[in-house]
Amino acid sequence: MKKLVFSLLFILFVFTQFSFQDKPKFDLKASITRGKEIYTAQCITCHQEQGEGIEDVYPPLAKSDYLMADKTRSIQQVLHGASGEITVNGKTYNGDMPAFDLTDQEVSDLLNYVRNSWGNKGAAVTPNEVASARK
Ligand code: HEC
């Protein structure tokens, strides 16, 4: 009887080890590195290399209160673009940002880069969060 209990416990132990390996932790660092490439290709012309934007035309992403205030809104901003008046760090902007045709992972990588560069520090955006914000 004792032997049976021990072997059952052992099997349980082996199972939990394997199931933990199946779900690796989200690798934020790798995501940020990939995101930088997408940013450089798609966003830099307007929001600039240091995320500083262009005065009175393109709002900054560096230390942007608007960006950091709402994760879901920032996902939708990239997917659908945006227009109309917004206030970023106390300054108003009223321009047009185009929509971007990117995968869930690309949007996640991009926002992880933007939310963790130039003085920004934000929690990871996962591809799953992008998928649900898309709906
Ligand atoms: C053609 C220029 C242009 C490009 C390219 C562009 N944006 Fe924008 N972006 C804008 C404008 C203009 C606004 C302000 C829109 C408004 O007035 O409602 C904006 C606003 C934003 C905002 C919200 C305001 C803020 O400063 O926090 C975020 C976040 C953002 N853009 C991210 C991105 C990302 C990420 C990319 C690359 C995928 C990108 N943008 C590409 C022009 C652009």
Residues whose N, C-alpha, C, O or C-beta is under 5 A from the ligand:
A	BS01	HEC	Q42 C43 C46 V57 Y58 P59 P60 L61 S64 Y66 L67 S74 Q77 V78 A82 S83 G84 E85 I86 V88 Y93 N94 G95 D96 M97 F100
